[in-house]
Amino acid sequence: MKEKIFSVILNFIFIMPIIIISLNLITFNSSAANSCVAPGNNEWDISESIQTHDIQYGLMDSPLDFNANEEEISPLTRGFSHELLIENDSSTAISMELAAGYKYNFCISFSPSMEEKTTISTGDVYLMTESNWEIYRSEYSSRSFDWIDSELLENIPVEWRDMATWLPFRDVHSYENIEYEEFSVGIDTSGPTWSSIIGGGNNQIIYYLVLDGWDNSRISDSPAAGNKINVEIIVEVEERMAIPIFTAYLAIGALPLSCIIIPILFHVAYKNGANDKKIESFKQVPLLEE
């Protein structure tokens, strides 16, 4: 019986990391989105979950459209479509709270404004957290001072770059010099981990979908178009299977733990096997008389 239990534990230790890694690959959070379908009209009041912000030269974060003066917004759990106009050499962003357990498909299309006699309509799209959005706004307001060298910034490793400038979400959600882009994202957890453990505080995490129409500090970004740009945004929301966060710790820690646990289990098993052997009594062999 002990041997069977030992075999089950040993197999579980070896198989569990493979299962965890496979599940994480199936639910990989940053994948290409399917083509979005624009609804005829929004079936709900999108001002409940999104706010629009605009930055222009001499005008910082002037709210546009619906309910932008509200401090809190509800988590985004339904899809919507929206159209915006980016002024020349400016930027517009949509703030929203992305919730865990949902997959968000974004389809973004740039087109020249009907007011302009041009066909130039390329721009940049960034998804970023609130802290990076604040740095992004500061960069815009101080861009005339050339406070950062773009070429020097590119030589800084990505893991250190957030100390000097803003970064897109997960370092990957930047789409530059595009007319149309599709991407998707899933959030692993809602709210900071420490806040949920110690309690208190506001666990709301706001993300910003930034529609960039100016020449920012990134070398690969699109320069200012010289005209106004129309932007059509379609967001589809679907529920997805969310793997608990502790599975990541299991996947990372399974191998080093197995190197410690397996030798101990082998030692205990062989030690118990030796103790279970019955000690036979010695018998005297009679001496052969001559």
N, C-alpha and C positions, 0 to 999 in steps of 0.2 A: 504493500500500500504506500509506503514511504517513497519507494522508487517511482511510482506513478505520479505522485504529487510533485516530486522533484523534476520529473520530465516535463510536466505541464508548465511549471514555473519557468523552466529553462527555455522551452519553446516560446512562451509568451514574451520573454525578454527579447528574444531575437526577432520575433515577428511583429511586435508592436510598433517599433520605429518605421518599418516598411509600410504598415497600414496608415500611420499618421502622415507620412510623407506623401503617400498616394492620394489621400483625401485632400491634403492641402494643394496638390497639383490640380485636382479636379475643380476645386473652388478658387483657383488663382484669381486674385482680385483685380488685376490690371490687364484686361483683355480687350480685343477689338470688339466694338459694339456692332450690333446689327443695324441696318438702315432704319432710321427713325421714321415714324409716320406722324405727321402733324395733325392734331385734332382740329376739327372745324372751329371749335371755340372751347375755351377752358370751362370745364364743368364745375369748377370750384373757385373760390376767391384766392388767387395766388398770393395776394398781399399778406395772407396769414403765415406764409412760409418763406417768402423771399423779399429782399429789399434791393433797390438799385442805387448805386453810388457813382458819382461822376467826378473826375478830377480834370481840371483844365488849368492852363497857365494863369495864376492869380486867383484860382478858385479851387479850394481844397475840400473834397468830400461833400459836395453840395448834393443833397438827396434829390433824386428824381422819382417821379411816379409814386406809386402806392405805398402808404404806411411807413415811409422810411424813418419817421421819427420814433417809432416804437423801439424800445431797447431789446426786447426779446421776441423771437419768432418761434413758431412751432416746428417740430421736425418735418422734413420733406418726405412724405410718404405717397404722394400722387404726382403723376407726370403733368407737364404743362408745355405750352409754347409761348414764345414772347419775341417781340421785335424791338430793337434798339437802334439808335443813331449815334455813331461815334463822331464827334467833332474832329476836325483835322488837328493833329499833334496833341491828342488827348487820350484819355482812357476811361472806360466804363466797366463797372463790375457789378455782379449780382451776388449778394450774400445769402447763404442758406445754411441750415443745419442738416447735415447728412447723417442718417441714423444707421446704427448697426442692424444687420439682418436684411438689408435692402441692397440691390444692385442698381446703379444709376447709369443710364446710357445717355450720352450727350452727343447731339448732332448740331454743328455750328456752321453757318454759311455766311460768308461776306459777299456783299454786292455793292456796286457804286450807287451813290445817292442819285435820285432822279433830278436833284437840283444842280448836279455837277455834269459838265460835258467832258467826261472822262470814263475810261474803262478800268482804271486802276482800282483794285478792291482787295488787295492782300493785307492781312493783318496777323496778329499773334494772339494766341489763347493760352492762358495759364490758369491752372487750378492751384490755389495756395491756402494756407491756414491764415488765421487772423493776424498772428504775429508777423508773418512775412508780408501780409498786406500793408501793415503799418510801415515796414521798412520800404516797401515799394512806393508808397505815397511820399515818404520822406525823400526818396531818391528823385522823384519827379519834381518836388518843390525846390531841390537844391541842384538840379542838373546843370544850371548855368555856371556852377562853380567847378565842374569837372572833378568831383570829389573822389572818383574812382576811375582807374585806368582799365578799360575793357580787356586789353591784351594781358595785363598783369593778373586780372581776375581769372582768366581762363587757365593760367598756370598754377593757380591755387587748387590743391586737391579738393574734391567735392565735400569730403567729410569736414573740411575746415572752412569751406566757403561761406557757410551760414554765419560766421563771425564777422564777415565783411559786407555781405549783401543778402538779398532775399533769394529764396529757392522755391521752385514749384513743389507741390505735394509729392512726397516720396521720390523727389529728384527726377521724376520721369514725365510728369504731366505738364509738359511745355510743348506747344505746337506752333511753330513759327513759319512766317512767309507762306501762309495757306489761304485758300479761298473757301475750302470746305474741309471739315474734319469730323471724324467720329471717334469717340473713345468711351470707355466705361470705367467705373471705379466702385469698389465696395469698401465699407468702413468696418473695421474689426471690433471696435468698441466705442461706446458713447460716453464721453466725459473722461477727464484725467483719471488714471488708475489710483493715485494717492488720495484724491478727493473722495472717491468711492469707498476707500478703506477707512480713512480717518473721519469721514463725514464732514458735513458743512460745505459751504462754498457753492458756487454755481458751476454745474457740470456741463453746461452748454458749450459745445465747440462749434464755432462758425467757420465755414469755408467760403472762399471767394472765387467765383468764376470771373477771371479778369479778361476783358477784351481790349487788347492793347493796340493803340494807333499812333504811337510815338517811338522814337529811337531810344530805347532804354540801354542799360549798361551791358546787355548780352550781345556778343558779336554776331550771333546767328539770327537775331531778331530782324523784323521787317522795319525799314525806316518809315518816317511819316509819309503818308500817301499824298499829301497836298490837297486833299479834298475830304468831304464827309463820306462815311461808309455806313451802309445799312447792314445790320446783323440780325439774322434769324436764328433763334435758339429753340431747340426742341429737346426736352428732357423726358425720358421714359423711366419709370420706377417699377421694379419688380422685386418680389420677395425672393430670398435665396437662403440656402442652408448655411448657417454660420457655425464654424467649428470653434469650440471654446478655446480661449487664449492659452490655457494650461497645456494644450497639446503641443504647442511650440516648445515649451520648456521640456516636455517629455521627449520630443524628437531630438532636441539638442543634448539633453542630459542622459539619454538612454545608453549611448555608447560608453562614456566614461564610467557611468554607474555599473554597467554590465562587467567592465573590467575589474571592478572591485567586488561585486556581488557574486559573480560566477565562481571565482576561486574559493570564496568562503563557502558557497553551497557544496562545491566538490569536497572541500576539506571536511565539512560537517557530515556529508553523506558517507565518505570513506571511514571516518572516525566512528560513526554509529554502526557501520557494517562490521567493523572490527570488534566493537563491544558486544555485538549480538551473537558472536560465535561462542558456542558452549565449550567450556574447558573440560576435556575428558580426564578422567582419573587415571593415574599411572598404575600399571600392573607389573608386578614383579615377575620376571622370567626365571623359572627355576634353574638352578645350576645343574649342569650335567655331571653326574658323578662318574669318575673313571671306573 
